[in-house]
Every structure is written in C-alpha cells, then in structure tokens.
Amino acid sequence: MAKTNFAYEKRQRELEKKKKQEEKNRRKAELKNNPGLAEEGEADIADGEPSGLAADDE
C-alpha cells in the first residue's frame, strides 16, 4: 500500500485556504468601492440564491 503524502495534502489545504481568503478580500474590496453591489448581494441572499460561488460543486 502506498504511503500517504501528508505534506502534499497539507499544501493543498493551505492553497485552498489562501484562495478562499483572497476571494473574500476581493469581494470586500469590491463592496467597499461599489456600495451599490452590497444591495444586490443582500437581495440574492433574501431570495435564497447564492452569489454563484458554489457553482463549482456540481
């Protein structure tokens, strides 16, 4: 049986966290620069529609 490469798995988790954090920071910056977008995002949440970020899961 092959030995699990924990360092690789850890690196992948770290890259995913970094990617998620960068996306979050980018969205915050967009909202800060364009306050009108915040209202659209709230409307999506009220309708129960995600902002399109979970579309990759399908």
Backbone bond lengths (Angstrom), bond angles and torsions (degrees), N, CA, C in turn:
res aa  C-N    CA-C-N  psi(-1)  N-CA   C-N-CA  omega(-1)  CA-C   N-CA-C  phi
1 M - - - 1.452 - - 1.537 108.92 -
2 A 1.302 115.88 140.30 1.455 120.90 -177.06 1.525 111.29 -73.87
3 K 1.317 114.29 146.69 1.461 121.06 179.09 1.533 109.29 -79.18
4 T 1.320 115.94 134.41 1.462 120.82 179.61 1.521 110.42 -70.35
5 N 1.310 115.90 135.14 1.458 121.47 179.87 1.532 108.47 -94.58
6 F 1.314 115.74 87.14 1.456 121.03 -176.56 1.520 112.54 -65.15
7 A 1.325 117.42 -33.33 1.462 120.68 179.93 1.527 110.27 -63.78
8 Y 1.327 116.43 -40.43 1.465 120.47 178.61 1.525 110.19 -64.65
9 E 1.325 116.51 -46.16 1.468 120.82 -179.76 1.527 110.99 -61.79
10 K 1.332 116.47 -41.50 1.459 120.51 179.22 1.528 110.22 -63.64
11 R 1.317 116.23 -42.95 1.470 120.81 179.46 1.531 110.58 -62.01
12 Q 1.313 117.05 -40.70 1.466 120.73 178.86 1.520 111.08 -64.58
13 R 1.338 117.06 -40.60 1.472 120.72 177.18 1.528 110.32 -63.93
14 E 1.335 116.53 -42.10 1.462 120.83 179.51 1.525 110.94 -63.79
15 L 1.330 117.04 -41.93 1.459 120.38 178.71 1.529 110.86 -64.23
16 E 1.319 117.08 -39.45 1.457 121.35 178.38 1.525 111.03 -64.71
17 K 1.330 116.77 -42.83 1.468 120.68 177.25 1.517 110.83 -62.07
18 K 1.336 116.46 -43.24 1.461 121.42 -179.37 1.528 110.06 -63.52
19 K 1.315 116.63 -43.34 1.458 121.85 179.34 1.528 110.51 -62.06
20 K 1.319 116.14 -43.69 1.456 121.52 179.37 1.529 111.08 -63.39
21 Q 1.333 116.61 -42.72 1.459 121.51 -179.50 1.526 110.62 -66.27
22 E 1.337 117.38 -40.69 1.455 120.57 178.29 1.524 110.76 -63.97
23 E 1.325 117.17 -40.25 1.461 121.63 177.91 1.529 110.10 -63.33
24 K 1.310 116.41 -42.85 1.463 121.19 178.73 1.523 110.48 -62.47
25 N 1.326 116.93 -45.57 1.466 121.08 179.01 1.524 111.27 -63.78
26 R 1.341 116.99 -38.06 1.452 120.92 179.12 1.531 110.40 -64.73
27 R 1.348 116.90 -43.64 1.463 120.61 178.85 1.520 111.16 -64.22
28 K 1.326 116.77 -40.54 1.467 120.22 178.27 1.521 110.56 -62.58
29 A 1.325 116.85 -41.91 1.459 120.83 179.71 1.531 110.52 -64.60
30 E 1.335 117.13 -39.90 1.461 120.71 177.89 1.522 110.69 -62.62
31 L 1.311 116.48 -43.81 1.467 120.33 -179.97 1.523 110.97 -65.47
32 K 1.318 115.99 -36.09 1.460 120.39 179.79 1.532 110.54 -67.50
33 N 1.335 116.16 -39.84 1.465 121.24 -178.91 1.525 112.71 -79.17
34 N 1.339 117.18 -28.31 1.463 121.91 -177.07 1.529 109.75 -130.64
35 P 1.314 118.76 84.33 1.467 120.93 -177.83 1.529 113.29 -58.63
36 G 1.312 119.49 -24.15 1.459 122.74 178.31 1.520 112.41 -63.97
37 L 1.320 117.49 -28.01 1.457 121.05 179.24 1.519 111.78 -68.94
38 A 1.307 117.52 -28.06 1.460 121.28 -179.87 1.522 109.67 -63.54
39 E 1.310 117.56 -38.77 1.458 120.78 179.33 1.515 111.00 -65.77
40 E 1.335 118.20 -39.05 1.455 121.77 177.79 1.523 110.47 -64.24
41 G 1.321 117.34 -42.34 1.461 121.84 179.23 1.512 111.35 -62.92
42 E 1.326 117.52 -39.31 1.459 121.12 177.98 1.513 110.23 -66.04
43 A 1.327 118.15 -36.95 1.456 121.57 179.00 1.525 109.93 -65.19
44 D 1.343 117.49 -40.58 1.460 120.76 177.68 1.508 111.17 -62.12
45 I 1.316 116.62 -41.13 1.459 120.81 -179.89 1.520 109.61 -66.22
46 A 1.330 117.37 -41.26 1.456 121.40 -179.90 1.528 111.10 -63.88
47 D 1.326 117.45 -33.67 1.463 121.50 179.25 1.524 111.63 -80.24
48 G 1.311 117.18 -6.97 1.457 120.87 -179.11 1.515 112.67 82.25
49 E 1.291 117.40 10.51 1.461 122.05 179.80 1.525 109.86 -94.94
50 P 1.315 118.53 128.95 1.461 119.14 174.65 1.516 109.75 -71.37
51 S 1.302 116.17 162.66 1.465 121.18 -176.82 1.520 112.51 -76.38
52 G 1.323 118.97 11.55 1.451 121.62 177.38 1.516 113.87 94.59
53 L 1.309 117.45 2.15 1.467 119.73 -177.49 1.532 111.81 -76.51
54 A 1.318 118.05 -25.83 1.456 120.96 -177.20 1.526 111.94 -90.78
55 A 1.304 119.07 8.71 1.462 122.42 -177.92 1.529 111.54 -64.54
56 D 1.349 117.93 -22.41 1.463 121.18 -179.06 1.529 112.20 -69.58
57 D 1.314 117.48 -22.50 1.459 122.06 -172.93 1.518 113.39 -70.33
58 E 1.290 119.47 -16.17 1.452 121.60 -175.74 1.500 112.80 -74.53
